């Protein structure tokens, strides 16, 4: 704080007896405050959240293959599809009961998981996985009929079924045409294509609510 005095001293002018003297003001006091006010309560620092690092997850679940016997659900590939940031076991194959387990280190954020098999459409899940030691994914059933593996059930798949109709064993080419694994390309395989004609990749809600 700075106090500045400006002007000239006040003058007192004498007057006749009985009359109050005349005071001529001449001093002006200017108070100038400089600097910063004293600190009060300290302001808490702003904390910047640290991004979560990669997490190691174990994913388990089951994939069903309609049209086949429940003891013949092997051969489904379940994989983590990302931009290359994940490490570890990136895919697993189901056993005869359709069960799978895979362990991977994945970055924080959304993760894409895909299940696919020959003769079937892929099921795709995008989810934010927690850092739990084990995550059970909801079961899913793939849609049959994608013989040529272009992620659509269309006229091309019907043509392939038609060309292979009635063949058996190694003559059943491509092998995906024998969707139900009966050893023959027959009317049951035609039905499995017709059931999902016009369909494409399906959404897989792999995490329970």
C-alpha positions as CSV (number, residue, x, y, z in Angstrom):
1,X,0.0,0.0,0.0
2,X,1.3,3.4,-1.0
3,X,0.0,6.7,0.5
4,X,0.6,9.8,-1.7
5,X,0.1,13.4,-0.5
6,X,-0.5,15.9,-3.2
7,X,-1.3,19.6,-3.2
8,X,-0.2,22.4,-0.8
9,X,-0.7,22.8,3.0
10,X,-4.0,24.2,4.2
11,X,-4.0,27.9,5.0
12,X,-5.8,29.5,7.9
13,X,-6.9,33.1,7.2
14,X,-7.4,35.2,10.3
15,X,-10.6,37.2,10.6
16,X,-12.1,39.7,12.9
17,X,-12.8,38.8,16.5
18,X,-15.8,36.6,16.9
19,X,-15.7,35.3,13.3
20,X,-14.4,31.8,12.7
21,X,-11.2,31.7,10.7
22,X,-11.4,30.7,7.1
23,X,-9.7,27.4,6.2
24,X,-8.5,26.9,2.7
25,X,-8.1,23.2,1.9
26,X,-4.9,22.4,0.1
27,X,-4.0,18.8,0.8
28,X,-5.3,15.9,-1.1
29,X,-4.6,12.4,0.2
30,X,-4.4,9.7,-2.4
31,X,-4.2,6.1,-1.3
32,X,-2.9,3.7,-3.9
33,X,-2.9,0.0,-3.3
34,X,-0.3,-2.1,-5.2
35,X,0.7,-5.7,-5.3
36,X,-1.5,-8.8,-4.9
37,X,-3.8,-9.6,-2.1
38,X,-2.6,-11.9,0.6
39,X,-3.2,-15.6,-0.2
40,X,-6.3,-17.0,1.4
41,X,-7.3,-20.7,1.4
42,X,-5.1,-22.6,-1.0
43,X,-6.7,-23.8,-4.3
44,X,-6.5,-27.5,-4.6
45,X,-4.5,-28.7,-7.6
46,X,-6.4,-30.0,-10.6
47,X,-5.7,-33.7,-11.0
48,X,-5.4,-34.9,-14.5
49,X,-6.6,-38.5,-14.7
50,X,-4.0,-41.0,-15.9
51,X,-5.2,-43.1,-18.8
52,X,-5.7,-46.7,-18.0
53,X,-3.0,-49.0,-19.3
54,X,-3.4,-52.3,-21.0
55,X,-5.3,-55.1,-19.2
56,X,-4.7,-58.8,-19.3
57,X,-8.1,-60.5,-19.8
58,X,-9.2,-64.1,-20.0
59,X,-12.3,-64.5,-22.2
60,X,-14.4,-67.7,-22.1
61,X,-17.7,-68.6,-23.7
62,X,-19.5,-70.8,-26.1
63,X,-20.5,-70.6,-29.8
64,X,-23.3,-72.7,-31.2
65,X,-23.6,-73.9,-34.8
66,X,-27.2,-74.4,-35.7
67,X,-27.8,-77.4,-38.0
68,X,-25.0,-79.5,-36.4
69,X,-25.1,-81.8,-33.5
70,X,-24.3,-80.2,-30.2
71,X,-21.2,-82.4,-30.0
72,X,-19.9,-81.0,-33.4
73,X,-19.5,-77.3,-32.6
74,X,-15.8,-77.3,-33.0
75,X,-13.8,-75.2,-35.5
76,X,-15.2,-71.8,-34.7
77,X,-12.5,-69.1,-34.5
78,X,-12.9,-66.5,-31.8
79,X,-10.5,-63.6,-32.2
80,X,-9.8,-60.1,-30.9
81,X,-9.8,-57.8,-33.9
82,X,-8.1,-54.4,-33.2
83,X,-5.5,-52.0,-34.6
84,X,-2.6,-54.1,-33.5
85,X,-2.4,-52.7,-29.9
86,X,-3.3,-56.0,-28.3
87,X,-0.8,-58.7,-27.5
88,X,-0.8,-62.3,-26.4
89,X,-3.2,-65.0,-27.6
90,X,-5.3,-63.2,-30.2
91,X,-7.6,-66.1,-31.2
92,X,-8.9,-69.4,-30.0
93,X,-10.8,-72.3,-31.6
94,X,-13.8,-73.9,-30.0
95,X,-13.8,-77.5,-28.9
96,X,-16.5,-80.1,-29.8
97,X,-18.9,-78.5,-27.3
98,X,-18.4,-75.0,-28.7
99,X,-16.4,-73.8,-25.7
100,X,-13.4,-71.4,-26.0
101,X,-10.9,-69.6,-23.9
102,X,-8.3,-67.0,-24.9
103,X,-6.0,-64.7,-22.9
104,X,-4.8,-61.4,-24.3
105,X,-3.4,-58.0,-23.2
106,X,-5.7,-55.4,-24.6
107,X,-5.6,-51.5,-24.5
108,X,-8.2,-49.5,-22.6
109,X,-11.4,-48.6,-24.4
110,X,-13.6,-50.6,-26.8
111,X,-12.5,-54.0,-28.0
112,X,-13.9,-55.9,-31.0
113,X,-14.4,-59.6,-30.7
114,X,-15.4,-61.8,-33.7
115,X,-16.6,-65.4,-33.9
116,X,-16.7,-67.1,-37.3
117,X,-16.8,-70.6,-38.9
118,X,-16.9,-72.1,-42.4
119,X,-20.4,-72.0,-43.8
120,X,-21.6,-69.5,-41.2
121,X,-21.9,-65.7,-40.9
122,X,-19.6,-64.0,-38.4
123,X,-20.8,-62.6,-35.1
124,X,-19.2,-59.4,-34.0
125,X,-19.1,-57.7,-30.5
126,X,-17.7,-54.3,-29.6
127,X,-17.4,-53.9,-25.8
128,X,-15.4,-52.2,-23.1
129,X,-13.9,-55.1,-21.1
130,X,-13.2,-54.7,-17.4
131,X,-9.9,-55.6,-15.9
132,X,-11.3,-58.7,-14.2
133,X,-9.2,-61.9,-14.2
134,X,-11.9,-63.7,-16.1
135,X,-14.8,-62.5,-18.3
136,X,-17.5,-64.9,-19.4
137,X,-19.0,-63.8,-22.7
138,X,-22.7,-64.5,-23.4
139,X,-23.3,-67.5,-25.7
140,X,-24.0,-66.9,-29.3
141,X,-25.3,-68.9,-32.2
142,X,-23.9,-68.2,-35.7
143,X,-26.2,-67.9,-38.7
144,X,-25.7,-70.6,-41.3
145,X,-25.4,-70.2,-45.1
146,X,-22.3,-68.2,-45.9
147,X,-20.7,-70.9,-48.0
148,X,-18.2,-68.6,-49.9
149,X,-17.2,-66.7,-46.8
150,X,-18.0,-63.2,-48.1
151,X,-20.0,-62.3,-45.0
152,X,-23.4,-62.5,-46.8
153,X,-25.9,-65.2,-47.5
154,X,-26.9,-64.6,-51.1
155,X,-27.4,-66.2,-54.5
156,X,-23.7,-67.1,-54.8
157,X,-24.1,-69.4,-51.8
158,X,-27.2,-70.9,-53.3
159,X,-25.3,-71.6,-56.6
160,X,-22.5,-73.3,-54.7
161,X,-25.0,-75.5,-52.9
162,X,-26.6,-76.3,-56.2
163,X,-23.3,-77.3,-57.8
164,X,-22.4,-79.6,-55.0
165,X,-25.9,-81.0,-54.4
166,X,-25.8,-84.8,-54.1
167,X,-22.0,-85.0,-53.6
168,X,-20.5,-86.8,-50.6
169,X,-17.2,-87.2,-48.9
170,X,-14.2,-85.5,-50.5
171,X,-16.3,-84.8,-53.6
172,X,-18.4,-82.3,-51.5
173,X,-16.5,-79.2,-52.5
174,X,-16.2,-76.7,-51.0
175,X,-16.4,-78.4,-47.7
176,X,-18.4,-75.5,-46.3
177,X,-21.3,-76.6,-48.5
178,X,-21.9,-79.5,-46.2
179,X,-23.0,-77.1,-43.5
180,X,-24.4,-79.7,-41.1
181,X,-21.4,-82.0,-41.4
182,X,-23.6,-84.9,-42.5
183,X,-21.1,-86.1,-45.1
184,X,-23.4,-85.1,-47.9
185,X,-24.5,-81.9,-49.6
186,X,-28.3,-82.4,-49.5
187,X,-31.6,-80.7,-48.9
188,X,-30.8,-80.0,-45.3
189,X,-27.9,-77.8,-46.4
190,X,-30.2,-76.0,-48.8
191,X,-32.5,-75.3,-46.0
192,X,-29.7,-73.9,-43.8
193,X,-28.9,-71.5,-46.6
194,X,-32.5,-70.5,-47.2
195,X,-33.2,-69.8,-43.5
196,X,-30.8,-66.8,-43.5
197,X,-30.9,-65.7,-47.1
198,X,-30.1,-62.0,-47.4
199,X,-28.5,-61.8,-44.0
200,X,-25.0,-60.4,-43.2
201,X,-22.7,-60.2,-40.2
202,X,-24.7,-60.3,-36.9
203,X,-24.3,-58.2,-33.8
204,X,-23.1,-60.1,-30.8
205,X,-24.1,-58.6,-27.4
206,X,-21.2,-60.5,-25.7
207,X,-21.5,-58.9,-22.3
208,X,-24.5,-59.5,-20.1
209,X,-26.3,-56.4,-18.7
